[in-house]
Amino acid sequence: MTDIQPIQFAGEDQSNAVRTQILNQEPFAIRTFTPSQCVISHSAGSYHFTPEGRKLADFTSGVLVANLGHNPVSWWNRVIDYLGLGAIKDGDQYAKCVPLTAYNAITEVEALANDRLIANLQAAPGGSRINQVMWSASGSEAVQKALWAAMKRTPGKDMIIATRGGFHGKKGLAGAITGSEDDKERDERVRFISFPKAECDDVETRKQPIDLTSYQQELDALWEECGDRLCCVVTEPYLGGGGSYHPQKEYLQLLQSFCREHDLIFILDEIQSNFGRTGPMYAFSHYEIEPDIVLLGKGLGNGIPVSAAVGRRDIFESLGYGEASDTWSANPLSSAAVLATLDEFEGSDALEKGLVLADLIETGLVRLKETGAISKVRGEGCVWGIECAELDGRSGAEVANQIIERCYAGDNGAPAIHLLGALAGKVLRVSPPLTMCPEECQAYLDRLYDVCNEVAAG
Ligand SMILES: Cc1ncc(COP(=O)(O)O)c(C=O)c1O
């Protein structure tokens, strides 16, 4: 039996009861730790509401999922229309809805989602190599499927270069390319190359030019060691789960050149960055690269589980019938969500709104350094990380947890903010929906400033 006690907050009887019940009935392993373990009764736009009726600004977009905000009505209406649910009447015994299966069957909504997603990607600078969609349900499955295809493309070439300190998921090959060679028992087919963390450990550092010599040397050494077995290089545009490190674009361009020079597949994991997080629809435009395969997830369905590896047909065709199939891939609910999300992005000013917010967030977060509680600020667009300082014998991780708790509590009528448990131990993620109202975002950034001051004061 575990000695882990449910987290409880004074005055939250209903939430506390749910927290206790969940801890009894679910292994705590399925939930990452956060000191608030916030219970959410409903969510709308940029807000969550607790069962007690407290309103929390969502500085996380779920986990970078609800880029358009939570439950936008126009988006839900579109999902419902694509599913054929709009015409349901009371008393109908069977509604004329799309089937909720795509196994050994094909639906037109899936075909439409392919068309629209490919067109959207090809219209983005850097997306011209993409002409097929390999659907899946979670991010790590998209990673797995892309790697399976890459590893089968040429017999005998099954080795992968991944960037050290990255996060691609926990399952299977996604877990094998996450982290570094030191973390756990390693898949002997994976090699790591350094990511330029020191060169981009703060918004200011990142403005300096990067010297790529050592990275080129590492790549050359890897080629020397196992070039005859390499099939691909996989990276994220920025290290997300690894602590929010956003590199100079020349680093990613170097990885791409290495791939082109040696006929390796360049795979970009945009599961976290897709659909507007870094500014444009896809981070590859922003970083001026043209990957062979791009991995999509999270914001792709604005909250409905769906992911995909999108890329070159000639690579995906290395997998035979059924080798990438499963129960949920391409199911019509996820196709409808992707279509509705594309409709909203293509038909609204969500990206422009994100850019307005981006400037505001950068200024508001850089200001936090004045408090002494935050030592580094990293990010771009609407995806930021603030690194907590060590303070009077408190570790960065402890400081991070104190900030999360105070933001959640929203003492004395101060606005409350929902934050995720720290990344890489001590980095707090700030990634509100792109559609958060700028004035409200400013008010929450001001609250964060006060909280950081309070925590710094001890
Ligand atoms: C860049 C990146 N890749 C892959 C994943 C894994 O996605 P999932 O948790 O849906 O398997 C994540 C999740 O945070 C991610 O940030």
The ligand as a MOL file (V3000), in Angstrom:
LIG
                    3D

  0  0  0     0  0            999 V3000
M  V30 BEGIN CTAB
M  V30 COUNTS 16 16 0 0 0
M  V30 BEGIN ATOM
M  V30 1 C 6.8550 16.7200 -28.4340 0
M  V30 2 C 6.0180 15.5900 -27.9190 0
M  V30 3 N 6.0180 14.4170 -28.5650 0
M  V30 4 C 5.2840 13.3790 -28.1500 0
M  V30 5 C 4.4960 13.4700 -27.0220 0
M  V30 6 C 3.7050 12.2870 -26.5660 0
M  V30 7 O 2.3560 12.4720 -26.7750 0
M  V30 8 P 1.2770 11.5580 -25.9940 0
M  V30 9 O 1.3670 11.9180 -24.5530 0
M  V30 10 O -0.0210 11.9480 -26.6260 0
M  V30 11 O 1.6470 10.1410 -26.2570 0
M  V30 12 C 4.4650 14.6750 -26.3220 0
M  V30 13 C 3.6400 14.8020 -25.1060 0
M  V30 14 O 3.7640 15.6830 -24.2980 0
M  V30 15 C 5.2460 15.7610 -26.7670 0
M  V30 16 O 5.2710 16.9320 -26.1190 0
M  V30 END ATOM
M  V30 BEGIN BOND
M  V30 1 1 1 2
M  V30 2 1 2 3
M  V30 3 2 2 15
M  V30 4 2 3 4
M  V30 5 1 4 5
M  V30 6 1 5 6
M  V30 7 2 5 12
M  V30 8 1 6 7
M  V30 9 1 7 8
M  V30 10 2 8 9
M  V30 11 1 8 10
M  V30 12 1 8 11
M  V30 13 1 12 13
M  V30 14 1 12 15
M  V30 15 2 13 14
M  V30 16 1 15 16
M  V30 END BOND
M  V30 END CTAB
M  END
